[in-house]
Amino acid sequence: MKYGKVAIVGRPNTGKSTLINAIMNQKVSITSPLPQTTRRAQTVLFSDDRGKILFTDTPGLIGKVVDLMSKRVNEEIPRELAKTDLAVAVVDISRPKNEEENKVLGLLRKINTKKILVYNKIDQAVGPANHFPDYNYLEDEFDKTVMVSGLKSKNVKTLVNLIFELLPQKENRGVMKEIEAMSSEVRPLTAMGAREYISEIIREKAYLFLREEIPYTINVKVKEVVDKKKLIYIKAEIITSADRYKKMIIGTGGKKIREIGYNARKELELMSARKVFLDLTVVVDTHWMEGE
């Protein structure tokens, strides 16, 4: 049996969270087509008859830091790499390589652990969109490479096999304590608490429906979760930094906020197998990033 911690790293939108969901064979990380969807490192527990792995889904490394949130996001990756037993670097071969990849590679060169290079989105890398030659020269710096499609779950099992092959046999007491703590939880797959997970689902829906209409000036705070027997009552706020963004989030006649709330509620009901009442409002707080 092997036990260890594996950090998934890469630039924004390489499909790290989608890959984690494919590995776990269920949704544990939120996704959207926009960068900076993952803001904090998220830890999930994978188990099979070969052992247990703590996978850490890290935020995408941002090339140009423009605000406090971007700075904090970039601090997550080196922090997680410093305590990982194995690093998995994910590249999107349907897009050209850029400076953000070089920064990720620079961080990986500083750690003395086994590394796997994952060529992701092979389902989208067709014809002119195939940028594999931009990346394959990196293979000499990695112990193993694999081509996958996280979205289509192609070759994901091969990746997991490689991870178990490369994980060291040594026992890490800190990792074992984390695994034991997560295994004792009612919902042990993710280290997130219930409120944090609900807020992540709402934020995901906000990103999906707002697309690029607003910059990354939104956050979600769950204020109340009450089990009323017949349903679960959830009170939550979408927090933004300016009145003009608040108007965009609400939309004409409240259309956008209703779309966000409806889709978040439906997913929460599906996951909890309970009826959910989601009381969702939009508030302005120009300093919300400072409190994160």
Buried (B, 14 or more C-beta within 10 A) or exposed (E): EBBBBBBBBBBBBBBBBBBBBBBBEEBBBBBBEBBBBBBBBBBBBBBEEBBBBBBBBBBBBBBEEEBEBBEBBBEBBBEBBEBBBBBBBBBBBBBEBEEBBEBBBEBBEEBEBBBBBBBBBBEBBEEEEEBEEBBBEBEEEBBBBBBBBBBBBBBBEEBBBBBBBBBEEEEBEEBBEBBEEBEEEEEBBBBBEBBBBBBBBBBBBBBBBBEEEBEBBBBBBBEEBEEEEEEBBBBBBBBBBBEEBBBBBBBEEEEBBBBBBBBBBEBBBEBEEEEBEBEBEBEBBEEBBEEE
